[in-house]
Amino acid sequence: MTHNEEKIKADKFALIYEFNENSPLFSRVAAKHLQNSEPEKALPILEAGLKKHPDYPTALIIYSLTLAKLRNKEKAKEIITRLSDIINSEETVIYYLNKINDIHESDVEINFNLEEKNEAEINEN
């Protein structure tokens, strides 16, 4: 997918979310903010969306990465630990705990390939 196509798709998700804040697409909108190094914009979207969809694995992952980016490592780890009860995948939990440590230690850039399903989404079905 070209950069332009990716932007158009992200804009569509944002537009859908703008008109229906109950949509689980909030996680895609928040992920785009996080990818653009705007975790402070992603945080309120995630917090509001998770009130309506508290067990949404993808949103919980993005929320934990957002918290890590905002230097709230302990709460980020708490969220991932909670996720382990939902997805039943120790491998995924360990992966994201390590990612939280990496973000916290080096402020690494977060990139998401929004076209690929992550393991949590696969295990959800």
TIZADO-259727 format. One record per atom (N, C-alpha, C, O): atom name; residue number from 1; z, y, x; residue in one letter. Coordinates in steps of 0.02 Angstrom, whole numbers. Each point is the difference from the previous one (the first is absolute). Example, Ala and Ser with C-alpha at 12.3 -4.5 7.8 and 13.67 -1.06 7.14 Angstrom:
2
[atom 'N' 1 [390 -284 660] 'A'] [atom 'CA' 1 [0 59 -45] 'A'] [atom 'C' 1 [0 60 45] 'A'] [atom 'O' 1 [33 -1 52] 'A'] [atom 'N' 2 [-69 54 -70] 'S'] [atom 'CA' 2 [3 59 42] 'S'] [atom 'C' 2 [37 55 -39] 'S'] [atom 'O' 2 [8 55 25] 'S'] 
! end
This chain:
125
[atom 'N' 1 [0 -58 42] 'M'] [atom 'CA' 1 [0 58 -42] 'M'] [atom 'C' 1 [0 62 45] 'M'] [atom 'O' 1 [39 4 47] 'M'] [atom 'N' 2 [-83 43 -63] 'T'] [atom 'CA' 2 [-4 60 40] 'T'] [atom 'C' 2 [60 46 -15] 'T'] [atom 'O' 2 [35 -9 -50] 'T'] [atom 'N' 3 [-25 56 94] 'H'] [atom 'CA' 3 [55 47 -10] 'H'] [atom 'C' 3 [-8 38 -66] 'H'] [atom 'O' 3 [49 11 -36] 'H'] [atom 'N' 4 [-110 9 21] 'N'] [atom 'CA' 4 [-13 37 -62] 'N'] [atom 'C' 4 [14 -44 -61] 'N'] [atom 'O' 4 [30 24 -48] 'N'] [atom 'N' 5 [-51 -87 50] 'E'] [atom 'CA' 5 [14 -46 -56] 'E'] [atom 'C' 5 [75 -11 -8] 'E'] [atom 'O' 5 [26 -3 -56] 'E'] [atom 'N' 6 [8 -2 112] 'E'] [atom 'CA' 6 [73 -9 -2] 'E'] [atom 'C' 6 [34 61 -31] 'E'] [atom 'O' 6 [47 -7 -39] 'E'] [atom 'N' 7 [-70 66 57] 'K'] [atom 'CA' 7 [28 61 -28] 'K'] [atom 'C' 7 [-12 4 -75] 'K'] [atom 'O' 7 [44 19 -38] 'K'] [atom 'N' 8 [-105 -36 17] 'I'] [atom 'CA' 8 [-16 1 -72] 'I'] [atom 'C' 8 [46 -48 -38] 'I'] [atom 'O' 8 [25 16 -54] 'I'] [atom 'N' 9 [-15 -75 82] 'K'] [atom 'CA' 9 [44 -49 -33] 'K'] [atom 'C' 9 [72 26 -3] 'K'] [atom 'O' 9 [32 -7 -52] 'K'] [atom 'N' 10 [-8 35 106] 'A'] [atom 'CA' 10 [68 28 1] 'A'] [atom 'C' 10 [7 56 -51] 'A'] [atom 'O' 10 [51 6 -33] 'A'] [atom 'N' 11 [-103 36 28] 'D'] [atom 'CA' 11 [1 54 -49] 'D'] [atom 'C' 11 [2 -27 -72] 'D'] [atom 'O' 11 [34 29 -42] 'D'] [atom 'N' 12 [-70 -83 30] 'K'] [atom 'CA' 12 [2 -31 -67] 'K'] [atom 'C' 12 [70 -26 -16] 'K'] [atom 'O' 12 [24 10 -56] 'K'] [atom 'N' 13 [7 -43 104] 'F'] [atom 'CA' 13 [68 -25 -11] 'F'] [atom 'C' 13 [47 58 -15] 'F'] [atom 'O' 13 [42 -4 -45] 'F'] [atom 'N' 14 [-49 58 83] 'A'] [atom 'CA' 14 [43 59 -10] 'A'] [atom 'C' 14 [-11 30 -69] 'A'] [atom 'O' 14 [47 21 -33] 'A'] [atom 'N' 15 [-109 -19 11] 'L'] [atom 'CA' 15 [-16 28 -65] 'L'] [atom 'C' 15 [29 -43 -56] 'L'] [atom 'O' 15 [29 26 -48] 'L'] [atom 'N' 16 [-37 -91 53] 'I'] [atom 'CA' 16 [29 -46 -49] 'I'] [atom 'C' 16 [76 9 -3] 'I'] [atom 'O' 16 [29 5 -54] 'I'] [atom 'N' 17 [2 -2 112] 'Y'] [atom 'CA' 17 [73 8 4] 'Y'] [atom 'C' 17 [21 67 -30] 'Y'] [atom 'O' 17 [51 5 -34] 'Y'] [atom 'N' 18 [-91 47 47] 'E'] [atom 'CA' 18 [17 67 -26] 'E'] [atom 'C' 18 [3 -1 -76] 'E'] [atom 'O' 18 [42 34 -30] 'E'] [atom 'N' 19 [-86 -72 -2] 'F'] [atom 'CA' 19 [-1 -2 -73] 'F'] [atom 'C' 19 [44 -55 -29] 'F'] [atom 'O' 19 [15 1 -60] 'F'] [atom 'N' 20 [7 -48 101] 'N'] [atom 'CA' 20 [44 -53 -25] 'N'] [atom 'C' 20 [50 -18 55] 'N'] [atom 'O' 20 [-12 -46 39] 'N'] [atom 'N' 21 [67 81 -37] 'E'] [atom 'CA' 21 [50 -11 52] 'E'] [atom 'C' 21 [36 -66 -9] 'E'] [atom 'O' 21 [40 -19 43] 'E'] [atom 'N' 22 [-52 -16 -98] 'N'] [atom 'CA' 22 [29 -67 -10] 'N'] [atom 'C' 22 [-42 -54 33] 'N'] [atom 'O' 22 [20 -58 2] 'N'] [atom 'N' 23 [-78 76 25] 'S'] [atom 'CA' 23 [-45 -47 31] 'S'] [atom 'C' 23 [29 -25 66] 'S'] [atom 'O' 23 [29 38 38] 'S'] [atom 'N' 24 [-37 -103 -24] 'P'] [atom 'CA' 24 [22 -25 65] 'P'] [atom 'C' 24 [-44 26 58] 'P'] [atom 'O' 24 [14 -16 58] 'P'] [atom 'N' 25 [-64 55 -73] 'L'] [atom 'CA' 25 [-40 30 53] 'L'] [atom 'C' 25 [38 53 40] 'L'] [atom 'O' 25 [-25 26 50] 'L'] [atom 'N' 26 [86 -11 -72] 'F'] [atom 'CA' 26 [41 47 38] 'F'] [atom 'C' 26 [7 -24 73] 'F'] [atom 'O' 26 [6 41 46] 'F'] [atom 'N' 27 [-6 -106 -36] 'S'] [atom 'CA' 27 [9 -26 68] 'S'] [atom 'C' 27 [-60 18 44] 'S'] [atom 'O' 27 [8 13 60] 'S'] [atom 'N' 28 [-68 -13 -89] 'R'] [atom 'CA' 28 [-60 18 38] 'R'] [atom 'C' 28 [1 74 18] 'R'] [atom 'O' 28 [-18 19 56] 'R'] [atom 'N' 29 [39 23 -103] 'V'] [atom 'CA' 29 [3 72 12] 'V'] [atom 'C' 29 [52 13 56] 'V'] [atom 'O' 29 [-13 39 46] 'V'] [atom 'N' 30 [71 -71 -52] 'A'] [atom 'CA' 30 [52 9 51] 'A'] [atom 'C' 30 [-24 -26 68] 'A'] [atom 'O' 30 [14 31 52] 'A'] [atom 'N' 31 [-48 -87 -52] 'A'] [atom 'CA' 31 [-26 -28 64] 'A'] [atom 'C' 31 [-47 48 34] 'A'] [atom 'O' 31 [0 7 61] 'A'] [atom 'N' 32 [-41 27 -101] 'K'] [atom 'CA' 32 [-47 48 29] 'K'] [atom 'C' 32 [38 59 31] 'K'] [atom 'O' 32 [-19 24 54] 'K'] [atom 'N' 33 [71 -1 -88] 'H'] [atom 'CA' 33 [41 54 30] 'H'] [atom 'C' 33 [32 -24 65] 'H'] [atom 'O' 33 [2 36 50] 'H'] [atom 'N' 34 [23 -96 -51] 'L'] [atom 'CA' 34 [32 -27 60] 'L'] [atom 'C' 34 [-50 -7 57] 'L'] [atom 'O' 34 [15 16 58] 'L'] [atom 'N' 35 [-74 -40 -75] 'Q'] [atom 'CA' 35 [-53 -7 51] 'Q'] [atom 'C' 35 [-20 68 28] 'Q'] [atom 'O' 35 [-20 5 58] 'Q'] [atom 'N' 36 [25 47 -99] 'N'] [atom 'CA' 36 [-17 68 23] 'N'] [atom 'C' 36 [59 35 31] 'N'] [atom 'O' 36 [0 61 7] 'N'] [atom 'N' 37 [51 -98 13] 'S'] [atom 'CA' 37 [61 27 31] 'S'] [atom 'C' 37 [35 50 -44] 'S'] [atom 'O' 37 [22 53 23] 'S'] [atom 'N' 38 [-18 -69 -88] 'E'] [atom 'CA' 38 [34 42 -48] 'E'] [atom 'C' 38 [54 -41 -38] 'E'] [atom 'O' 38 [-2 -4 -61] 'E'] [atom 'N' 39 [49 -25 98] 'P'] [atom 'CA' 39 [50 -43 -34] 'P'] [atom 'C' 39 [42 39 -50] 'P'] [atom 'O' 39 [24 -29 -49] 'P'] [atom 'N' 40 [-15 93 60] 'E'] [atom 'CA' 40 [40 41 -46] 'E'] [atom 'C' 40 [-35 6 -68] 'E'] [atom 'O' 40 [33 11 -51] 'E'] [atom 'N' 41 [-99 -18 49] 'K'] [atom 'CA' 41 [-37 0 -64] 'K'] [atom 'C' 41 [0 -69 -32] 'K'] [atom 'O' 41 [0 -7 -61] 'K'] [atom 'N' 42 [1 -45 103] 'A'] [atom 'CA' 42 [1 -69 -26] 'A'] [atom 'C' 42 [66 -18 -32] 'A'] [atom 'O' 42 [2 -36 -50] 'A'] [atom 'N' 43 [53 61 78] 'L'] [atom 'CA' 43 [67 -20 -22] 'L'] [atom 'C' 43 [13 11 -75] 'L'] [atom 'O' 43 [20 -47 -33] 'L'] [atom 'N' 44 [-31 107 6] 'P'] [atom 'CA' 44 [15 9 -72] 'P'] [atom 'C' 44 [-45 -41 -45] 'P'] [atom 'O' 44 [21 -22 -54] 'P'] [atom 'N' 45 [-83 10 75] 'I'] [atom 'CA' 45 [-46 -41 -39] 'I'] [atom 'C' 45 [27 -71 -3] 'I'] [atom 'O' 45 [1 -32 -54] 'I'] [atom 'N' 46 [21 6 111] 'L'] [atom 'CA' 46 [26 -68 3] 'L'] [atom 'C' 46 [65 -6 -39] 'L'] [atom 'O' 46 [10 -49 -37] 'L'] [atom 'N' 47 [34 96 44] 'E'] [atom 'CA' 47 [64 -4 -35] 'E'] [atom 'C' 47 [-10 1 -76] 'E'] [atom 'O' 47 [33 -38 -36] 'E'] [atom 'N' 48 [-77 80 12] 'A'] [atom 'CA' 48 [-14 3 -72] 'A'] [atom 'C' 48 [-34 -65 -24] 'A'] [atom 'O' 48 [18 -28 -51] 'A'] [atom 'N' 49 [-67 5 89] 'G'] [atom 'CA' 49 [-36 -61 -19] 'G'] [atom 'C' 49 [44 -62 1] 'G'] [atom 'O' 49 [-7 -44 -43] 'G'] [atom 'N' 50 [51 41 91] 'L'] [atom 'CA' 50 [44 -59 5] 'L'] [atom 'C' 50 [53 -1 -55] 'L'] [atom 'O' 50 [29 -53 -14] 'L'] [atom 'N' 51 [-15 109 -17] 'K'] [atom 'CA' 51 [44 0 -58] 'K'] [atom 'C' 51 [-33 -37 -58] 'K'] [atom 'O' 51 [34 -32 -40] 'K'] [atom 'N' 52 [-100 36 36] 'K'] [atom 'CA' 52 [-38 -33 -54] 'K'] [atom 'C' 52 [-21 -70 20] 'K'] [atom 'O' 52 [-8 -44 -43] 'K'] [atom 'N' 53 [-2 32 107] 'H'] [atom 'CA' 53 [-24 -64 26] 'H'] [atom 'C' 53 [45 -21 59] 'H'] [atom 'O' 53 [-23 -1 57] 'H'] [atom 'N' 54 [86 -16 -70] 'P'] [atom 'CA' 54 [49 -11 54] 'P'] [atom 'C' 54 [-13 -61 44] 'P'] [atom 'O' 54 [26 -3 56] 'P'] [atom 'N' 55 [-65 -44 -79] 'D'] [atom 'CA' 55 [-12 -61 39] 'D'] [atom 'C' 55 [-72 -6 24] 'D'] [atom 'O' 55 [-25 -55 10] 'D'] [atom 'N' 56 [-7 112 -2] 'Y'] [atom 'CA' 56 [-70 1 22] 'Y'] [atom 'C' 56 [-2 -5 76] 'Y'] [atom 'O' 56 [15 48 35] 'Y'] [atom 'N' 57 [-33 -107 -8] 'P'] [atom 'CA' 57 [4 -12 72] 'P'] [atom 'C' 57 [-37 51 44] 'P'] [atom 'O' 57 [28 24 49] 'P'] [atom 'N' 58 [-89 -7 -67] 'T'] [atom 'CA' 58 [-39 46 41] 'T'] [atom 'C' 58 [35 68 4] 'T'] [atom 'O' 58 [5 31 53] 'T'] [atom 'N' 59 [19 -8 -111] 'A'] [atom 'CA' 59 [35 65 -1] 'A'] [atom 'C' 59 [64 -2 41] 'A'] [atom 'O' 59 [16 48 34] 'A'] [atom 'N' 60 [19 -103 -37] 'L'] [atom 'CA' 60 [62 -7 40] 'L'] [atom 'C' 60 [-16 2 75] 'L'] [atom 'O' 60 [38 30 38] 'L'] [atom 'N' 61 [-92 -61 -19] 'I'] [atom 'CA' 61 [-20 2 71] 'I'] [atom 'C' 61 [-17 71 21] 'I'] [atom 'O' 61 [24 24 52] 'I'] [atom 'N' 62 [-64 10 -92] 'I'] [atom 'CA' 62 [-19 69 17] 'I'] [atom 'C' 62 [61 45 0] 'I'] [atom 'O' 62 [6 44 42] 'I'] [atom 'N' 63 [39 -56 -90] 'Y'] [atom 'CA' 63 [63 39 -3] 'Y'] [atom 'C' 63 [41 -9 64] 'Y'] [atom 'O' 63 [25 48 28] 'Y'] [atom 'N' 64 [-19 -110 -6] 'S'] [atom 'CA' 64 [39 -13 60] 'S'] [atom 'C' 64 [-32 32 62] 'S'] [atom 'O' 64 [36 27 43] 'S'] [atom 'N' 65 [-102 -29 -39] 'L'] [atom 'CA' 65 [-34 32 57] 'L'] [atom 'C' 65 [6 76 -3] 'L'] [atom 'O' 65 [6 33 51] 'L'] [atom 'N' 66 [-6 -6 -112] 'T'] [atom 'CA' 66 [9 72 -9] 'T'] [atom 'C' 66 [70 20 23] 'T'] [atom 'O' 66 [9 50 36] 'T'] [atom 'N' 67 [40 -88 -56] 'L'] [atom 'CA' 67 [69 14 20] 'L'] [atom 'C' 67 [7 -4 77] 'L'] [atom 'O' 67 [34 42 30] 'L'] [atom 'N' 68 [-66 -91 0] 'A'] [atom 'CA' 68 [3 -7 73] 'A'] [atom 'C' 68 [-32 62 33] 'A'] [atom 'O' 68 [25 26 49] 'A'] [atom 'N' 69 [-82 -5 -77] 'K'] [atom 'CA' 69 [-33 59 27] 'K'] [atom 'C' 69 [44 62 -5] 'K'] [atom 'O' 69 [-3 45 41] 'K'] [atom 'N' 70 [44 -43 -94] 'L'] [atom 'CA' 70 [45 57 -11] 'L'] [atom 'C' 70 [68 -11 35] 'L'] [atom 'O' 70 [49 36 -14] 'L'] [atom 'N' 71 [-46 -85 58] 'R'] [atom 'CA' 71 [59 -14 41] 'R'] [atom 'C' 71 [60 -27 -39] 'R'] [atom 'O' 71 [57 11 19] 'R'] [atom 'N' 72 [-71 -47 -73] 'N'] [atom 'CA' 72 [53 -33 -37] 'N'] [atom 'C' 72 [-8 -75 8] 'N'] [atom 'O' 72 [-16 -37 -47] 'N'] [atom 'N' 73 [27 15 109] 'K'] [atom 'CA' 73 [-12 -69 20] 'K'] [atom 'C' 73 [43 -49 -39] 'K'] [atom 'O' 73 [-23 -53 -20] 'K'] [atom 'N' 74 [86 70 9] 'E'] [atom 'CA' 74 [45 -47 -34] 'E'] [atom 'C' 74 [-21 -13 -72] 'E'] [atom 'O' 74 [-1 -58 -22] 'E'] [atom 'N' 75 [-17 111 -13] 'K'] [atom 'CA' 75 [-22 -10 -70] 'K'] [atom 'C' 75 [-67 -36 -1] 'K'] [atom 'O' 75 [-12 -41 -45] 'K'] [atom 'N' 76 [-31 55 93] 'A'] [atom 'CA' 76 [-65 -35 4] 'A'] [atom 'C' 76 [11 -75 8] 'A'] [atom 'O' 76 [-34 -40 -32] 'A'] [atom 'N' 77 [81 21 74] 'K'] [atom 'CA' 77 [15 -71 10] 'K'] [atom 'C' 77 [31 -30 -63] 'K'] [atom 'O' 77 [-13 -58 -16] 'K'] [atom 'N' 78 [54 97 -18] 'E'] [atom 'CA' 78 [29 -23 -64] 'E'] [atom 'C' 78 [-54 -18 -50] 'E'] [atom 'O' 78 [4 -52 -33] 'E'] [atom 'N' 79 [-54 95 28] 'I'] [atom 'CA' 79 [-55 -11 -48] 'I'] [atom 'C' 79 [-38 -64 18] 'I'] [atom 'O' 79 [-15 -40 -44] 'I'] [atom 'N' 80 [1 31 108] 'I'] [atom 'CA' 80 [-36 -60 21] 'I'] [atom 'C' 80 [42 -63 -13] 'I'] [atom 'O' 80 [-27 -52 -19] 'I'] [atom 'N' 81 [91 57 31] 'T'] [atom 'CA' 81 [44 -57 -14] 'T'] [atom 'C' 81 [-1 -16 -75] 'T'] [atom 'O' 81 [-2 -59 -19] 'T'] [atom 'N' 82 [3 111 -22] 'R'] [atom 'CA' 82 [-6 -11 -73] 'R'] [atom 'C' 82 [-66 -32 -17] 'R'] [atom 'O' 82 [-4 -43 -45] 'R'] [atom 'N' 83 [-48 62 80] 'L'] [atom 'CA' 83 [-67 -28 -11] 'L'] [atom 'C' 83 [-1 -75 11] 'L'] [atom 'O' 83 [-36 -36 -33] 'L'] [atom 'N' 84 [76 13 80] 'S'] [atom 'CA' 84 [1 -72 15] 'S'] [atom 'C' 84 [19 -42 -61] 'S'] [atom 'O' 84 [-23 -56 -7] 'S'] [atom 'N' 85 [65 83 -37] 'D'] [atom 'CA' 85 [18 -35 -61] 'D'] [atom 'C' 85 [-58 -4 -49] 'D'] [atom 'O' 85 [-3 -45 -42] 'D'] [atom 'N' 86 [-42 93 46] 'I'] [atom 'CA' 86 [-56 4 -47] 'I'] [atom 'C' 86 [-59 -43 22] 'I'] [atom 'O' 86 [-29 -36 -41] 'I'] [atom 'N' 87 [11 40 105] 'I'] [atom 'CA' 87 [-61 -34 22] 'I'] [atom 'C' 87 [11 -69 31] 'I'] [atom 'O' 87 [-46 -39 6] 'I'] [atom 'N' 88 [107 25 13] 'N'] [atom 'CA' 88 [16 -65 28] 'N'] [atom 'C' 88 [-44 -17 61] 'N'] [atom 'O' 88 [-28 -55 5] 'N'] [atom 'N' 89 [22 103 40] 'S'] [atom 'CA' 89 [-39 -11 61] 'S'] [atom 'C' 89 [37 30 59] 'S'] [atom 'O' 89 [-3 60 12] 'S'] [atom 'N' 90 [37 -102 24] 'E'] [atom 'CA' 90 [39 23 59] 'E'] [atom 'C' 90 [-46 30 52] 'E'] [atom 'O' 90 [18 49 33] 'E'] [atom 'N' 91 [-78 -76 -25] 'E'] [atom 'CA' 91 [-48 25 49] 'E'] [atom 'C' 91 [-19 73 -14] 'E'] [atom 'O' 91 [-3 41 45] 'E'] [atom 'N' 92 [-9 -25 -109] 'T'] [atom 'CA' 92 [-18 68 -19] 'T'] [atom 'C' 92 [58 47 12] 'T'] [atom 'O' 92 [-9 56 25] 'T'] [atom 'N' 93 [69 -78 -43] 'V'] [atom 'CA' 93 [59 41 9] 'V'] [atom 'C' 93 [11 16 75] 'V'] [atom 'O' 93 [13 57 18] 'V'] [atom 'N' 94 [-19 -107 24] 'I'] [atom 'CA' 94 [9 10 72] 'I'] [atom 'C' 94 [-53 47 27] 'I'] [atom 'O' 94 [14 44 41] 'I'] [atom 'N' 95 [-77 -52 -65] 'Y'] [atom 'CA' 95 [-54 44 22] 'Y'] [atom 'C' 95 [18 73 -15] 'Y'] [atom 'O' 95 [-6 43 44] 'Y'] [atom 'N' 96 [28 -29 -105] 'Y'] [atom 'CA' 96 [14 70 -19] 'Y'] [atom 'C' 96 [65 26 31] 'Y'] [atom 'O' 96 [5 60 13] 'Y'] [atom 'N' 97 [43 -103 -1] 'L'] [atom 'CA' 97 [60 22 37] 'L'] [atom 'C' 97 [-19 22 70] 'L'] [atom 'O' 97 [25 50 25] 'L'] [atom 'N' 98 [-69 -88 7] 'N'] [atom 'CA' 98 [-24 19 67] 'N'] [atom 'C' 98 [-41 65 -3] 'N'] [atom 'O' 98 [6 42 45] 'N'] [atom 'N' 99 [-46 -34 -97] 'K'] [atom 'CA' 99 [-39 62 -7] 'K'] [atom 'C' 99 [46 60 -9] 'K'] [atom 'O' 99 [-14 54 27] 'K'] [atom 'N' 100 [67 -62 -65] 'I'] [atom 'CA' 100 [49 54 -9] 'I'] [atom 'C' 100 [31 18 67] 'I'] [atom 'O' 100 [7 60 16] 'I'] [atom 'N' 101 [10 -110 24] 'N'] [atom 'CA' 101 [28 14 67] 'N'] [atom 'C' 101 [-51 37 43] 'N'] [atom 'O' 101 [18 47 36] 'N'] [atom 'N' 102 [-81 -69 -39] 'D'] [atom 'CA' 102 [-52 33 39] 'D'] [atom 'C' 102 [-9 73 -21] 'D'] [atom 'O' 102 [-5 44 43] 'D'] [atom 'N' 103 [4 -32 -108] 'I'] [atom 'CA' 103 [-8 69 -25] 'I'] [atom 'C' 103 [59 42 22] 'I'] [atom 'O' 103 [-9 56 25] 'I'] [atom 'N' 104 [67 -83 -33] 'H'] [atom 'CA' 104 [61 38 16] 'H'] [atom 'C' 104 [4 15 75] 'H'] [atom 'O' 104 [21 54 20] 'H'] [atom 'N' 105 [-41 -102 21] 'E'] [atom 'CA' 105 [6 9 73] 'E'] [atom 'C' 105 [-55 45 29] 'E'] [atom 'O' 105 [13 38 46] 'E'] [atom 'N' 106 [-73 -43 -72] 'S'] [atom 'CA' 106 [-54 36 33] 'S'] [atom 'C' 106 [-40 46 -45] 'S'] [atom 'O' 106 [-47 32 23] 'S'] [atom 'N' 107 [66 -27 -87] 'D'] [atom 'CA' 107 [-36 42 -47] 'D'] [atom 'C' 107 [-74 -16 -1] 'D'] [atom 'O' 107 [-43 44 2] 'D'] [atom 'N' 108 [28 -109 -4] 'V'] [atom 'CA' 108 [-70 -22 1] 'V'] [atom 'C' 108 [-35 21 -64] 'V'] [atom 'O' 108 [30 9 -53] 'V'] [atom 'N' 109 [-95 0 60] 'E'] [atom 'CA' 109 [-41 18 -58] 'E'] [atom 'C' 109 [-5 -60 -47] 'E'] [atom 'O' 109 [-6 -57 22] 'E'] [atom 'N' 110 [9 71 -86] 'I'] [atom 'CA' 110 [-4 -54 -50] 'I'] [atom 'C' 110 [-70 1 -29] 'I'] [atom 'O' 110 [-24 51 -25] 'I'] [atom 'N' 111 [-9 -108 29] 'N'] [atom 'CA' 111 [-66 -7 -29] 'N'] [atom 'C' 111 [1 -57 -50] 'N'] [atom 'O' 111 [30 -52 12] 'N'] [atom 'N' 112 [-63 63 -68] 'F'] [atom 'CA' 112 [-5 -51 -51] 'F'] [atom 'C' 112 [-74 -13 -12] 'F'] [atom 'O' 112 [-40 46 -5] 'F'] [atom 'N' 113 [23 -109 1] 'N'] [atom 'CA' 113 [-66 -18 -24] 'N'] [atom 'C' 113 [11 -15 -74] 'N'] [atom 'O' 113 [21 -55 -18] 'N'] [atom 'N' 114 [-36 103 -24] 'L'] [atom 'CA' 114 [14 -6 -71] 'L'] [atom 'C' 114 [-47 -49 -34] 'L'] [atom 'O' 114 [9 -15 -59] 'L'] [atom 'N' 115 [-58 -10 94] 'E'] [atom 'CA' 115 [-46 -49 -29] 'E'] [atom 'C' 115 [28 -71 5] 'E'] [atom 'O' 115 [-19 -43 -39] 'E'] [atom 'N' 116 [62 31 88] 'E'] [atom 'CA' 116 [27 -67 10] 'E'] [atom 'C' 116 [64 -9 -40] 'E'] [atom 'O' 116 [41 46 -3] 'E'] [atom 'N' 117 [-34 -104 -26] 'K'] [atom 'CA' 117 [63 -15 -33] 'K'] [atom 'C' 117 [49 -20 55] 'K'] [atom 'O' 117 [-17 -39 44] 'K'] [atom 'N' 118 [77 66 -49] 'N'] [atom 'CA' 118 [50 -22 49] 'N'] [atom 'C' 118 [32 -64 -24] 'N'] [atom 'O' 118 [-9 -20 -58] 'N'] [atom 'N' 119 [45 -11 100] 'E'] [atom 'CA' 119 [30 -65 -16] 'E'] [atom 'C' 119 [46 5 -60] 'E'] [atom 'O' 119 [6 -48 -39] 'E'] [atom 'N' 120 [28 103 30] 'A'] [atom 'CA' 120 [45 8 -57] 'A'] [atom 'C' 120 [-39 -2 -65] 'A'] [atom 'O' 120 [23 -30 -49] 'A'] [atom 'N' 121 [-81 62 46] 'E'] [atom 'CA' 121 [-39 -1 -61] 'E'] [atom 'C' 121 [-26 -71 -14] 'E'] [atom 'O' 121 [-3 -22 -58] 'E'] [atom 'N' 122 [-15 -14 110] 'I'] [atom 'CA' 122 [-25 -68 -9] 'I'] [atom 'C' 122 [56 -44 -26] 'I'] [atom 'O' 122 [-10 -40 -46] 'I'] [atom 'N' 123 [70 47 74] 'N'] [atom 'CA' 123 [56 -41 -22] 'N'] [atom 'C' 123 [24 19 -70] 'N'] [atom 'O' 123 [31 -40 -34] 'N'] [atom 'N' 124 [-46 101 13] 'E'] [atom 'CA' 124 [20 24 -65] 'E'] [atom 'C' 124 [-35 -39 -55] 'E'] [atom 'O' 124 [28 -10 -54] 'E'] [atom 'N' 125 [-90 -11 67] 'N'] [atom 'CA' 125 [-40 -34 -52] 'N'] [atom 'C' 125 [14 -73 -3] 'N'] [atom 'O' 125 [-30 -35 -41] 'N'] 
! end
